[in-house]
Amino acid sequence: MTQVSIIGGGIIGLCSAYYLHKAGHRVTLFDQNPIADGCSFGNAGMIVPSHIIPLAQPGMMAKGMRWMLKSTSPFYVKPRLNAELARWGWLFYRHSTSEHVDRAIPFLRDISLLSKTLYQDLAANGDLDFEWQERGLLMLYKTASAEHEMAHEANVANRAGIEARVLNAQQVQDLEPNTRVDVRGAVYYPGDAHLNPGELIQSLVAFLRREGVIVLENQAVTGFGKTGSRVTSIQTDQGDYPVDELVVAGGAWSPSLARLLGLTLSMQGGKGYSFMLRNVTNNVHIPAIMLEARATATPMSHSLRFAGTLEVAGTDMTINMNRVRGIVQSINQYYPDVPVEMPEIDAVWRGLRPCSPDGLPYIGRMARYDNVVLATGHGMMGLSLGPATGKLVSEVIDGEANSMDIFAFNPGRFA
């Protein structure tokens, strides 16, 4: 029985712990903070096989430059003299091509569909409880240019085997019987789903602890013991722990962990914000992305979670209320009757999405070490891809055939 140590208590680390435990390993999971503070806890809760186009795509650099000029815009890069940011930006620019999108689509499609299937299994097997709902996703738009963009994306999705339906305004309203929707139209992805991420994280932690997995919160990793091509121990601010296999799933902090291993990992933290409306009388039925605003609306029981923005700011966790204001100001443009007001700062959740420069995750072994597996870089898709990543990590450690081809996720592709 192998001792597997996992660094990172977000959805990727927790799902890796789940599948490694199921495979018969002894598992210890470390996180530098309380797990409830992590990026996965307060996100939009969307499971999106529809999202097969990577963030690095044609036109994204120009769009980002325009957005940066406005303080409430959905995208922002915090200006700073930083070599890692400059390299990340250069790699992002190089991968913002049609050729990269075409190469990436089959891999993103396959890992997304695998993850959805695993979520369906988790919802049915009784281990976890997380309000699993399969109602699809609406990509709402208000402008002709967005309509054109989404028609193209729907065509790409349908060609890739992901069902997408282009709807007019009345067809959108027919899907939302309880609240008014003011849009030009939408693309509807019936195969998408959603869940309550807070309940999922709590349920996973509780299950793992019941099963004997050791979960150590508030333990910061300070270094590693190494012998040749193997990591032999994790050094923390509270002691050292022996390692047979190491999984680095530290989210936006993974580059810092990689440096402790003498490795370079190109990644930036993309900060996002969310807040909840409680006891919504006429709630949204189908989760939606408000396209022009790049904000989301997800029903969770009798509440409604709004989330949005991508603020490339390293590991800065401060809250920029101008970004939150941008989300708030956009909501009634799409849902005129939803009673939304600017939340107090202590009611705003924020988290860092670990963004690779090509929009693909890092999953696999590191070439320098025989017993180190990387699982990070999922960007805004961490929750959606959690189970598939955890399953793939377990297969890599066991030396089994992978459930899908993971060549494109090679952690050393920018080394």
C-alpha positions in Angstrom: 0.0 0.0 0.0 1.5 3.3 -1.1 1.6 6.5 1.0 0.4 9.3 -1.3 0.7 12.8 -0.1 -1.4 15.5 -1.8 -0.7 19.2 -1.5 -3.9 21.3 -2.0 -7.3 21.0 -0.5 -9.3 22.4 -3.5 -11.5 20.3 -5.7 -8.6 18.8 -7.6 -6.7 17.7 -4.5 -9.9 16.3 -2.8 -11.0 14.4 -5.9 -7.4 13.0 -6.2 -7.7 11.9 -2.6 -11.1 10.3 -3.2 -9.9 8.2 -6.2 -6.6 7.3 -4.7 -8.3 6.1 -1.5 -10.7 4.1 -3.6 -7.7 2.5 -5.4 -6.4 1.3 -2.0 -3.7 3.9 -1.1 -3.0 5.5 2.2 -3.6 9.2 1.6 -2.6 12.4 3.5 -3.8 15.8 2.2 -2.2 19.1 3.2 -3.6 22.6 2.8 -2.0 25.9 4.0 -5.5 27.3 4.9 -8.8 26.0 6.1 -10.2 24.1 3.2 -13.5 26.1 3.2 -11.4 29.2 2.1 -10.3 27.6 -1.1 -11.0 28.5 -4.7 -13.5 25.7 -5.3 -15.8 26.6 -2.3 -17.5 29.7 -3.7 -17.4 29.3 -7.4 -20.3 29.2 -9.9 -20.9 25.5 -9.5 -21.2 24.8 -13.2 -20.2 21.5 -14.9 -19.6 22.5 -18.5 -18.8 20.0 -21.2 -19.8 22.9 -23.5 -16.6 24.7 -22.6 -14.3 23.1 -25.2 -12.6 26.2 -26.5 -9.5 27.2 -24.4 -9.1 30.7 -22.9 -6.1 31.2 -25.2 -8.0 31.8 -28.5 -7.9 34.2 -31.4 -9.1 37.7 -30.4 -8.7 37.2 -26.7 -5.6 39.5 -26.4 -7.3 42.4 -28.2 -10.5 41.9 -26.2 -8.5 41.8 -22.9 -6.7 45.1 -23.8 -10.0 46.9 -24.4 -11.4 45.5 -21.1 -8.4 46.7 -19.2 -9.3 50.3 -19.8 -12.4 50.1 -17.6 -12.3 49.5 -13.8 -15.6 47.5 -13.8 -14.7 45.3 -16.8 -14.7 41.5 -16.6 -11.0 41.1 -17.4 -8.0 42.8 -15.8 -4.2 42.2 -15.6 -2.7 43.9 -12.6 0.3 45.9 -13.9 3.5 44.8 -12.3 7.2 44.2 -13.2 7.3 40.5 -13.1 9.3 38.1 -15.3 6.8 35.2 -14.7 3.9 37.4 -15.7 5.8 38.5 -18.9 6.6 34.9 -19.8 3.0 33.8 -19.2 1.7 36.7 -21.3 4.0 35.8 -24.2 3.0 32.1 -24.1 -0.6 33.1 -23.9 -0.2 35.3 -27.0 1.6 32.5 -28.9 -1.2 30.1 -28.2 -4.1 32.4 -29.1 -4.4 30.8 -32.6 -7.0 28.8 -34.4 -4.5 25.9 -34.7 -4.1 25.7 -31.0 -7.9 25.8 -30.5 -8.3 23.0 -33.0 -5.7 20.9 -31.2 -7.1 21.6 -27.7 -10.8 20.9 -28.4 -10.7 17.1 -28.4 -8.8 17.0 -25.1 -11.0 19.5 -23.4 -14.1 17.7 -24.7 -12.9 14.3 -23.5 -11.9 15.3 -20.0 -15.1 17.3 -19.6 -17.3 14.4 -20.7 -15.3 12.0 -18.5 -15.8 14.3 -15.5 -19.5 14.6 -16.1 -19.9 10.9 -16.1 -17.9 10.6 -12.9 -20.1 13.3 -11.3 -23.2 11.3 -12.3 -21.6 8.2 -10.6 -20.8 10.2 -7.5 -24.4 11.6 -7.3 -25.8 8.1 -7.5 -23.4 6.0 -5.3 -24.3 7.6 -2.0 -20.8 8.6 -0.9 -21.5 12.4 -1.4 -24.3 14.9 -1.4 -24.0 18.1 -3.5 -27.4 19.0 -5.1 -26.6 17.6 -8.6 -28.9 19.1 -11.3 -28.8 18.4 -15.0 -30.7 21.4 -16.5 -28.1 22.6 -19.1 -26.6 26.0 -19.5 -27.7 29.2 -21.3 -25.2 31.5 -22.9 -27.2 34.7 -22.9 -26.4 37.6 -25.3 -27.8 41.0 -26.0 -25.9 42.2 -29.1 -25.6 41.2 -32.7 -21.8 40.7 -32.4 -22.2 38.3 -29.5 -24.9 36.5 -31.5 -22.5 36.0 -34.3 -19.7 34.8 -32.0 -22.1 32.4 -30.2 -23.4 31.0 -33.5 -19.9 30.1 -34.4 -19.2 28.5 -31.0 -22.4 26.5 -31.3 -21.3 25.2 -34.7 -17.9 24.3 -33.3 -19.6 22.5 -30.3 -22.0 20.5 -32.6 -19.1 19.4 -34.9 -17.3 18.2 -31.8 -20.3 16.1 -30.6 -21.5 18.6 -27.9 -25.1 19.5 -28.5 -25.8 23.2 -28.8 -29.1 24.9 -29.7 -29.3 28.5 -30.9 -32.4 30.1 -29.3 -34.3 33.4 -30.0 -35.5 35.6 -27.2 -38.9 33.9 -26.9 -37.4 30.5 -26.8 -35.1 31.6 -23.9 -38.1 33.0 -22.0 -40.0 29.7 -22.5 -37.2 28.0 -20.6 -37.4 30.5 -17.7 -41.0 30.5 -16.6 -40.4 32.2 -13.2 -38.4 35.3 -14.1 -38.2 37.7 -17.0 -35.1 37.5 -19.3 -34.2 40.5 -21.5 -31.9 39.2 -24.2 -31.5 39.0 -28.0 -31.0 35.2 -27.8 -28.9 32.5 -26.3 -27.1 29.3 -27.0 -28.5 26.4 -24.9 -26.2 23.5 -24.0 -28.6 20.8 -22.7 -25.7 18.5 -21.6 -24.3 20.8 -19.0 -25.1 20.5 -15.3 -24.6 22.3 -12.0 -24.2 21.6 -8.3 -23.6 23.3 -4.9 -19.8 23.6 -4.6 -19.8 24.4 -0.9 -21.8 21.2 -0.2 -19.6 19.2 -2.5 -16.4 20.3 -0.7 -17.9 19.7 2.8 -19.2 16.3 1.7 -15.9 15.2 0.2 -13.9 16.3 3.3 -16.4 14.5 5.6 -16.3 11.3 3.5 -12.5 11.3 3.3 -12.1 11.7 7.1 -14.6 9.0 7.8 -12.7 6.7 5.5 -9.4 7.3 7.3 -7.8 9.8 4.9 -5.7 12.3 6.9 -6.7 15.9 6.1 -4.2 18.4 7.6 -5.4 22.0 7.3 -3.4 25.2 8.2 -0.1 23.4 7.3 2.1 25.4 5.0 4.7 23.4 3.0 8.1 24.9 3.4 10.3 22.4 1.5 10.9 18.8 0.4 13.4 16.1 1.3 14.9 14.6 -1.9 17.2 11.7 -2.7 18.3 11.5 -6.3 15.2 11.5 -8.5 12.7 10.9 -5.7 11.0 13.2 -3.2 11.2 11.5 0.2 9.4 13.9 2.5 7.3 17.0 2.8 8.5 19.6 5.2 5.9 21.8 6.8 5.8 24.5 9.4 4.5 21.8 11.8 6.8 18.9 11.0 8.1 16.6 8.3 6.1 13.7 6.7 7.4 10.8 4.6 6.3 10.4 1.0 6.1 7.5 -1.4 4.1 9.4 -4.1 3.5 13.2 -4.2 0.7 15.0 -5.9 1.0 18.8 -6.3 -2.5 20.2 -6.6 -1.9 23.6 -5.1 -4.0 25.7 -7.5 -2.6 29.2 -8.0 0.2 28.4 -5.4 1.5 25.5 -7.5 4.3 27.6 -9.1 5.7 28.3 -5.6 5.6 24.6 -4.7 7.3 23.8 -8.0 10.1 26.2 -7.2 10.7 24.3 -3.9 11.2 21.3 -6.2 13.6 23.2 -8.5 11.0 23.3 -11.2 9.5 26.1 -13.3 5.7 26.2 -13.8 4.1 28.9 -15.9 0.8 29.9 -14.3 -1.0 33.0 -13.1 -3.8 33.3 -10.5 -7.0 34.6 -12.1 -9.1 36.1 -9.3 -12.9 35.8 -9.5 -15.6 37.0 -7.2 -19.0 35.7 -6.2 -21.9 36.5 -3.9 -25.3 35.0 -3.0 -28.9 36.2 -3.1 -30.8 34.3 -0.5 -34.5 33.2 -0.6 -35.1 34.3 -4.2 -38.9 34.2 -4.8 -38.8 33.9 -8.6 -35.5 32.2 -9.1 -33.6 31.5 -12.3 -34.2 27.9 -13.4 -31.3 27.3 -15.7 -27.7 28.4 -15.0 -26.5 31.1 -17.3 -23.5 33.0 -18.5 -24.3 36.6 -19.3 -21.9 36.8 -22.2 -21.1 40.5 -22.7 -20.7 40.9 -18.9 -18.7 37.6 -18.5 -20.8 37.0 -15.3 -22.7 33.9 -14.3 -26.0 33.1 -12.5 -26.5 29.7 -10.8 -29.6 28.7 -8.9 -28.7 26.8 -5.7 -31.8 25.6 -3.9 -33.7 28.8 -3.0 -30.6 31.0 -3.5 -28.9 32.5 -6.6 -25.2 32.8 -6.9 -23.6 35.4 -9.1 -20.0 35.1 -10.1 -17.6 36.7 -12.5 -14.4 38.5 -13.5 -10.9 37.3 -14.3 -8.4 39.5 -12.6 -4.8 38.2 -13.3 -3.1 39.3 -10.1 -0.7 36.5 -9.1 -1.7 35.4 -5.6 -3.1 38.7 -4.5 -6.3 37.9 -2.5 -7.5 41.4 -1.8 -11.1 42.3 -2.9 -11.5 44.9 -5.6 -15.1 46.1 -5.1 -15.1 47.8 -8.6 -14.9 44.4 -10.1 -17.9 43.3 -7.9 -19.7 46.4 -9.0 -19.3 45.4 -12.6 -21.1 42.1 -11.9 -23.9 43.8 -10.0 -24.4 46.4 -12.7 -24.7 43.7 -15.4 -27.3 41.5 -13.7 -30.5 43.6 -14.3 -29.5 44.1 -18.0 -30.3 40.3 -18.4 -32.7 39.7 -15.5 -34.7 42.9 -15.0 -36.8 41.6 -12.1 -34.1 40.1 -9.9 -33.7 42.3 -6.8 -29.9 42.7 -6.7 -28.0 45.3 -4.7 -24.3 45.9 -4.1 -23.2 43.4 -1.4 -21.1 44.3 1.6 -17.5 43.4 1.3 -17.7 40.7 4.0 -20.4 39.0 1.9 -18.1 38.7 -1.2 -16.2 35.5 -1.8 -13.1 35.6 -3.9 -10.8 32.8 -5.2 -7.9 32.3 -7.5 -8.2 30.2 -10.6 -4.9 28.6 -11.6 -4.5 29.7 -15.3 -2.0 28.0 -17.6 -0.9 30.1 -20.6 -2.5 27.8 -23.1 -5.8 27.2 -21.3 -5.1 23.5 -20.7 -4.5 21.9 -17.3 -1.2 20.3 -16.2 -1.8 16.6 -15.4 0.9 14.0 -15.2 4.4 13.1 -13.9 7.2 15.6 -13.8 10.2 14.4 -15.8 12.8 15.2 -13.1 11.2 13.1 -10.4 10.0 9.5 -10.4 7.3 10.0 -7.8 5.8 13.5 -8.4 2.5 14.1 -10.2 1.2 17.5 -11.1 -2.6 18.3 -11.1 -3.3 22.0 -11.5 -3.8 24.8 -14.1 -7.5 24.2 -14.7 -8.4 27.9 -14.9 -12.1 28.4 -14.5 -12.8 24.7 -15.1 -11.4 23.3 -11.9 -14.8 22.3 -10.4 -16.0 21.0 -13.7 -12.9 18.8 -14.3 -12.2 17.7 -10.7 -13.4 14.1 -10.8 -11.8 13.4 -14.1 -8.5 14.8 -12.9 -8.6 12.9 -9.7 -9.3 9.7 -11.6 -6.5 10.4 -14.1 -4.1 11.1 -11.2 -5.0 7.8 -9.6 -4.3 6.0 -12.9 -1.0 7.7 -13.4 0.2 6.7 -9.9 -1.0 3.1 -10.3 0.6 2.9 -13.8 -2.8 2.0 -15.3 -4.0 2.9 -18.8 -5.5 6.3 -18.7 -9.2 6.8 -19.2 -8.3 9.3 -22.0 -5.2 10.6 -23.8 -3.5 13.1 -21.5 -0.6 14.1 -23.9 -1.8 17.7 -24.2 -1.7 18.1 -20.4 2.0 17.3 -20.1 3.3 19.4 -17.1 6.7 19.8 -18.8 5.4 21.3 -22.0 6.8 24.8 -21.3 9.9 23.7 -19.3 
